Amino acid sequence: MRNGSRILLPQRMPGKGMPDRLRIGILGCGEMGRTLARAVETTGLGRICSVFDRDPEQSRALAEAHHAVAAGSLEALLSSAEIQAVIIAVPPFLHSQVCLAAVQAGKHIFLEKPMAIGTAACAEINAAVRKAGLTLMVGHVLRYFEPFCTITRLAREGFFGKAYHADVWRLERDYLRLAGWKARRTSSGGYLYEVGAHELDWLRQLFGEPAVVHALVCKELPSENEIEDRVAVQIGFETGALGSYLGGAGFPHQDHGFCLRFERATLRSAQAFDPRALNIAGMVRPVELTFSSEDPFEAEMRDWLTCLSEGKPMTITGEDAAKTVALIEAAYASAEWDHLR
C-alpha cells in the first residue's frame, strides 16, 4: 500500500514472524541489475519478485537466482500489483523511457546513474515523479565507496579546511568489452555519462556547484568504438575551488587516482578504490581515518529501502542527480562534442 512517499509494510503479528520485505522488480538484468539484486536480498529489507530484460536468457538466469518471476515484457512487470518498487538498470539511452513508464504504473524507482542523457530528460522525469507523488533515488554508488564517502564527510565538516583544488583521473583501456552498448555514444551518452559521472558527481559533493566548465575531447580515427579516447574537464566552482578531471577509453592501461588540496591537508591516492593507498600530508597532527567495510552496493540498497519503507527523503534525489547531468552536458557543450552524433 502506498501513502504519499511511504510504503506501508504489514505490522508484525504475534506468532507470525517478521513483516514481509519490500517487493522489488528489476528492469535490466545485466551486470548492474545482477549486482543490485544480490545487494537487495543481502540487506534483508527487500525481495526480488519479478525481473525483465530484452534478452530472455538474462531474465531467466536472474529470476532463477532469486526465485523470482521472469516477466515476458516491461509492461507485464510494471502491471503487477505485487511489485511496490523497481530498480532500473538498463542502458542510459533507455532511462527516460523506462522511468516514465514506471511512474505511469505507480512504482517507486531506483534509477541507475547517469539519471538520463541530457537535462531535458532529467527535468521530465522529475516532473513526472513529483506529479505522481512517488519517490526516486539515483544510483551514484561512488558516494558509498571508501575512501570517497569518508573524505566527503570530513571535507563537509571542515576537517581539512577550505577547499583549493582537485585533480582526479580515471583512465580506461578495456572497459568497453563489458557490454557492446557502452561503445556507442547514442546508447551510453559518452565517457562522461557512463564513467566520468562518478567522479564529476563526487567533485560536486566535495566542492559544491560549478560556475564555469571548460572541456576538450580527443578522438582519433580509425577506432573500434565511438567513445572519447581522452577527455579533459576544468571546473571553477561557486565556492572558489578548482577541479580538473581526466578520463577516456583510449589509454594504454587503467589508472584511477586523485589529489585533493585543502587549506590544511593534501590527500593523494594512486589507487582510488583502495583506502589503504590514501596518503594525507600537511595536517598539524598525524591523522588516521577509519573506513567502513560494508559493501557499497549493499549500503546503497539499504539506504534506498530504508528511506522507502520509513518515508524518509531520498539520499540522492532526482534534482540532485540532474545537477551532475548538467555538469556533463556543459562539459560536452564546451568541447563541441555531440554525444548523440
Secondary structure, 3 states (H helix, E strand, C coil): CEECCEECCCCCCCCCCCCCCEEEEEECCCHHHHHHHHHHHHHCCEEEEEEECCCHHHHHHHHHHCCCEECCCHHHHHCCCCCCEEEECCCHHHHHHHHHHHHHCCCEEEEECCCCCCHHHHHHHHHHHHHHCCCEEEECHHHHCCCHHHHHHHHHCCCCCCEEEEEEEEECCCHHHHCHHHHCHHHHCCHHHHHHHHHHHHHHHHHCCEEEEEEEEECCCCCCCCCCCEEEEEEEECCCCEEEEEEECCCCCCEEEEEEEECCCEEEECECCCHHHCEEECCCCCCCCCCCCCCHHHHHHHHHHHHHHHCCCCCCCHHHHHHHHHHHHHHHHHCCCCCCC
